[in-house]
């Protein structure tokens, strides 16, 4: 609880067990969610200043976050409805939409880096064992993404909807109202 009129709504959890193999195609799906579903539902319709997600293929974790969000429960409902959105999207996905999603992900993978970004990325790859061979395999998985990968990601994402951890920074009124339904542990921060 903080003295504010807006919320910062997060939810996340594991999609994969430690050591379980992930696919580069899931990065395409996560990016697609960030630029379509979350943007439209949380930012445009819901009025939040920002909405994003983070998918980490190394840890198997997936997280949603909204920024300066006037909503709380509506945003959590949007997060939990993501799996169904992806299933519907997979049924109706055109080749153009899929190609644009893949191109966007490749653009993220190949974006220019400053010298400090190059240094950090090199260190990160060294520490995590991300070899050039693994990176090439991920790139091939990205390029081979299909609508079925969107469905498979949706099935995995259902675990976050069901068992994910919720973290909210928001006003006392908003949190107390949401707490009636959600049963959150509330802590006064300021």
Buried (B, 14 or more C-beta within 10 A) or exposed (E): BBEBEBBBBBBBBBBBEEEEEBBBBBBBBBBBBBEBBBBBBBBEEBEBEBBBBEBBBEEBBBBBBBBEBBBBBBBBEBBBEBBEBBBEBBEEBEEEBBEEBBEBBBEEEEEEEEEEEEEEEEEEBEEEEBEEEEEEEBBEBBBEBBBEBBBBBBEBBBBBBEEBEBEBBBBEEBBEEBBEEEEBEEEEEE
